[in-house]
Amino acid sequence: GRKVNMPKALPEEFRRDVVAVARRREAPMSRVARDFAISESCLARWVKRAEIEDGQREGLTLAEP
């Protein structure tokens, strides 16, 4: 069944794994989000952040002020 009330703070390692799967584009974002039991909006934020961190998207990295 579906897990409800998952803790909000997920380990960075988990985020990296999820983003890596999403960025391979082998499955729709909706399916990746469902497979990892996170919301699509959460997944989209993580992918966007990863793209900024990697310089693939405009925006400040976490290292910048």
OpenMM code with the backbone's topology and positions (N, CA, C; nanometers):
from openmm import Vec3, app, unit

residues = "GLY ARG LYS VAL ASN MET PRO LYS ALA LEU PRO GLU GLU PHE ARG ARG ASP VAL VAL ALA VAL ALA ARG ARG ARG GLU ALA PRO MET SER ARG VAL ALA ARG ASP PHE ALA ILE SER GLU SER CYS LEU ALA ARG TRP VAL LYS ARG ALA GLU ILE GLU ASP GLY GLN ARG GLU GLY LEU THR LEU ALA GLU PRO".split()
positions = [
    Vec3(0.0818, -0.1217, 0.0000),
    Vec3(0.0000, 0.0000, 0.0000),
    Vec3(0.0843, 0.1254, 0.0000),
    Vec3(0.0169, 0.2367, -0.0049),
    Vec3(0.0864, 0.3658, -0.0064),
    Vec3(0.1271, 0.4067, 0.1332),
    Vec3(0.2436, 0.4648, 0.1433),
    Vec3(0.2878, 0.5162, 0.2720),
    Vec3(0.2356, 0.6590, 0.2850),
    Vec3(0.1765, 0.6871, 0.3974),
    Vec3(0.1266, 0.8216, 0.4239),
    Vec3(0.2083, 0.8773, 0.5403),
    Vec3(0.2143, 1.0100, 0.5507),
    Vec3(0.2893, 1.0744, 0.6587),
    Vec3(0.4379, 1.0389, 0.6561),
    Vec3(0.4961, 1.0415, 0.5371),
    Vec3(0.6415, 1.0203, 0.5293),
    Vec3(0.7104, 1.1408, 0.5927),
    Vec3(0.8234, 1.1194, 0.6560),
    Vec3(0.8948, 1.2344, 0.7138),
    Vec3(0.9339, 1.3327, 0.6042),
    Vec3(0.9254, 1.4621, 0.6384),
    Vec3(0.9539, 1.5651, 0.5380),
    Vec3(1.1028, 1.5714, 0.5044),
    Vec3(1.1876, 1.5567, 0.6043),
    Vec3(1.3316, 1.5662, 0.5798),
    Vec3(1.3836, 1.4315, 0.5318),
    Vec3(1.4110, 1.4249, 0.4037),
    Vec3(1.4628, 1.3009, 0.3466),
    Vec3(1.6131, 1.3134, 0.3286),
    Vec3(1.6853, 1.2041, 0.3422),
    Vec3(1.8315, 1.2104, 0.3304),
    Vec3(1.8750, 1.2591, 0.1923),
    Vec3(1.9839, 1.3343, 0.1888),
    Vec3(2.0370, 1.3879, 0.0630),
    Vec3(2.0668, 1.2740, -0.0350),
    Vec3(2.1132, 1.1625, 0.0169),
    Vec3(2.1449, 1.0474, -0.0671),
    Vec3(2.0200, 0.9989, -0.1414),
    Vec3(1.9062, 0.9979, -0.0704),
    Vec3(1.7791, 0.9588, -0.1313),
    Vec3(1.7427, 1.0563, -0.2424),
    Vec3(1.7576, 1.1864, -0.2137),
    Vec3(1.7276, 1.2888, -0.3147),
    Vec3(1.8121, 1.2674, -0.4402),
    Vec3(1.9416, 1.2432, -0.4194),
    Vec3(2.0310, 1.2239, -0.5346),
    Vec3(1.9896, 1.1040, -0.6174),
    Vec3(1.9530, 0.9957, -0.5507),
    Vec3(1.9088, 0.8756, -0.6218),
    Vec3(1.7830, 0.9036, -0.7034),
    Vec3(1.6868, 0.9703, -0.6417),
    Vec3(1.5606, 1.0011, -0.7091),
    Vec3(1.5864, 1.0904, -0.8301),
    Vec3(1.6679, 1.1943, -0.8110),
    Vec3(1.6991, 1.2871, -0.9204),
    Vec3(1.7712, 1.2142, -1.0344),
    Vec3(1.8626, 1.1252, -0.9987),
    Vec3(1.9357, 1.0505, -1.1016),
    Vec3(1.8402, 0.9671, -1.1858),
    Vec3(1.7450, 0.9021, -1.1211),
    Vec3(1.6463, 0.8222, -1.1943),
    Vec3(1.5607, 0.9126, -1.2825),
    Vec3(1.5145, 1.0232, -1.2277),
    Vec3(1.4278, 1.1150, -1.3028),
    Vec3(1.4995, 1.1712, -1.4251),
    Vec3(1.6275, 1.2032, -1.4097),
    Vec3(1.7013, 1.2674, -1.5185),
    Vec3(1.7394, 1.1706, -1.6296),
    Vec3(1.7310, 1.0406, -1.6044),
    Vec3(1.7565, 0.9447, -1.7122),
    Vec3(1.6424, 0.9447, -1.8129),
    Vec3(1.5275, 1.0009, -1.7717),
    Vec3(1.4108, 1.0140, -1.8595),
    Vec3(1.3623, 0.8795, -1.9143),
    Vec3(1.3819, 0.7729, -1.8371),
    Vec3(1.3357, 0.6407, -1.8815),
    Vec3(1.1898, 0.6185, -1.8448),
    Vec3(1.1379, 0.7002, -1.7551),
    Vec3(0.9981, 0.6898, -1.7135),
    Vec3(0.9436, 0.8308, -1.6929),
    Vec3(0.8129, 0.8473, -1.7062),
    Vec3(0.7538, 0.9801, -1.6812),
    Vec3(0.7786, 1.0241, -1.5368),
    Vec3(0.7895, 1.1555, -1.5188),
    Vec3(0.8126, 1.2112, -1.3850),
    Vec3(0.7060, 1.1623, -1.2880),
    Vec3(0.5818, 1.1518, -1.3338),
    Vec3(0.4732, 1.1096, -1.2456),
    Vec3(0.4997, 0.9688, -1.1926),
    Vec3(0.5533, 0.8838, -1.2780),
    Vec3(0.5818, 0.7459, -1.2353),
    Vec3(0.7007, 0.7422, -1.1395),
    Vec3(0.8048, 0.8200, -1.1699),
    Vec3(0.9218, 0.8248, -1.0811),
    Vec3(0.8781, 0.8723, -0.9421),
    Vec3(0.7986, 0.9787, -0.9389),
    Vec3(0.7511, 1.0326, -0.8110),
    Vec3(0.6713, 0.9263, -0.7353),
    Vec3(0.5827, 0.8574, -0.8057),
    Vec3(0.5002, 0.7539, -0.7425),
    Vec3(0.5872, 0.6392, -0.6905),
    Vec3(0.6845, 0.5978, -0.7734),
    Vec3(0.7719, 0.4868, -0.7331),
    Vec3(0.8489, 0.5180, -0.6052),
    Vec3(0.8860, 0.6448, -0.5879),
    Vec3(0.9629, 0.6830, -0.4692),
    Vec3(0.8747, 0.7403, -0.3574),
    Vec3(0.7432, 0.7367, -0.3794),
    Vec3(0.6463, 0.7848, -0.2795),
    Vec3(0.6686, 0.9303, -0.2408),
    Vec3(0.6961, 1.0143, -0.3419),
    Vec3(0.7039, 1.1587, -0.3188),
    Vec3(0.6086, 1.2251, -0.4183),
    Vec3(0.5773, 1.3516, -0.3962),
    Vec3(0.4861, 1.4211, -0.4868),
    Vec3(0.5601, 1.4640, -0.6130),
    Vec3(0.4840, 1.4825, -0.7212),
    Vec3(0.5456, 1.5293, -0.8459),
    Vec3(0.6070, 1.6674, -0.8277),
    Vec3(0.5407, 1.7536, -0.7493),
    Vec3(0.5938, 1.8892, -0.7298),
    Vec3(0.7260, 1.8843, -0.6536),
    Vec3(0.7363, 1.7917, -0.5596),
    Vec3(0.8609, 1.7736, -0.4844),
    Vec3(0.9710, 1.7268, -0.5798),
    Vec3(0.9399, 1.6285, -0.6624),
    Vec3(1.0369, 1.5769, -0.7588),
    Vec3(1.0832, 1.6876, -0.8533),
    Vec3(0.9879, 1.7666, -0.9021),
    Vec3(1.0216, 1.8760, -0.9940),
    Vec3(1.1179, 1.9753, -0.9283),
    Vec3(1.0934, 2.0056, -0.8002),
    Vec3(1.1835, 2.0979, -0.7278),
    Vec3(1.3229, 2.0401, -0.7166),
    Vec3(1.3317, 1.9116, -0.6837),
    Vec3(1.4622, 1.8468, -0.6675),
    Vec3(1.5390, 1.8459, -0.7986),
    Vec3(1.4690, 1.8144, -0.9090),
    Vec3(1.5347, 1.8097, -1.0399),
    Vec3(1.5807, 1.9494, -1.0793),
    Vec3(1.4955, 2.0490, -1.0561),
    Vec3(1.5321, 2.1875, -1.0878),
    Vec3(1.6564, 2.2286, -1.0097),
    Vec3(1.6582, 2.1955, -0.8805),
    Vec3(1.7733, 2.2301, -0.7965),
    Vec3(1.8998, 2.1619, -0.8471),
    Vec3(1.8868, 2.0349, -0.8852),
    Vec3(2.0023, 1.9605, -0.9354),
    Vec3(2.0546, 2.0236, -1.0646),
    Vec3(1.9638, 2.0675, -1.1515),
    Vec3(2.0052, 2.1298, -1.2778),
    Vec3(2.0764, 2.2619, -1.2523),
    Vec3(2.0299, 2.3370, -1.1536),
    Vec3(2.0971, 2.4625, -1.1166),
    Vec3(2.2364, 2.4311, -1.0616),
    Vec3(2.2431, 2.3327, -0.9727),
    Vec3(2.3718, 2.2939, -0.9131),
    Vec3(2.4721, 2.2503, -1.0205),
    Vec3(2.4219, 2.1841, -1.1247),
    Vec3(2.5093, 2.1338, -1.2311),
    Vec3(2.5351, 2.2375, -1.3399),
    Vec3(2.4780, 2.3580, -1.3235),
    Vec3(2.4994, 2.4629, -1.4219),
    Vec3(2.4182, 2.4438, -1.5494),
    Vec3(2.3170, 2.3587, -1.5451),
    Vec3(2.2349, 2.3344, -1.6631),
    Vec3(2.1140, 2.4277, -1.6682),
    Vec3(2.0958, 2.5051, -1.5640),
    Vec3(1.9786, 2.5909, -1.5558),
    Vec3(2.0206, 2.7189, -1.4846),
    Vec3(1.9583, 2.8315, -1.5238),
    Vec3(1.9864, 2.9589, -1.4589),
    Vec3(1.9393, 2.9567, -1.3139),
    Vec3(2.0155, 3.0155, -1.2273),
    Vec3(1.9756, 3.0238, -1.0868),
    Vec3(2.0976, 3.0161, -0.9982),
    Vec3(2.0788, 3.0485, -0.8733),
    Vec3(2.1898, 3.0447, -0.7786),
    Vec3(2.2080, 2.9031, -0.7258),
    Vec3(2.3324, 2.8599, -0.7184),
    Vec3(2.3609, 2.7301, -0.6560),
    Vec3(2.3549, 2.7503, -0.5053),
    Vec3(2.3530, 2.6411, -0.4331),
    Vec3(2.3490, 2.6503, -0.2867),
    Vec3(2.4749, 2.7144, -0.2320),
    Vec3(2.5841, 2.7072, -0.3081),
    Vec3(2.7117, 2.7625, -0.2622),
    Vec3(2.7165, 2.9143, -0.2792),
    Vec3(2.6292, 2.9693, -0.3643),
    Vec3(2.6304, 3.1134, -0.3882),
    Vec3(2.5462, 3.1841, -0.2831),
    Vec3(2.5801, 3.3094, -0.2553),
    Vec3(2.5045, 3.3848, -0.1526),
    Vec3(2.3601, 3.4088, -0.1938),
] * unit.nanometer
topology = app.Topology()
chain = topology.addChain("A")
for resn in residues:
    res = topology.addResidue(resn, chain)
    for name in ("N", "CA", "C"):
        topology.addAtom(name, app.Element.getBySymbol(name[0]), res)
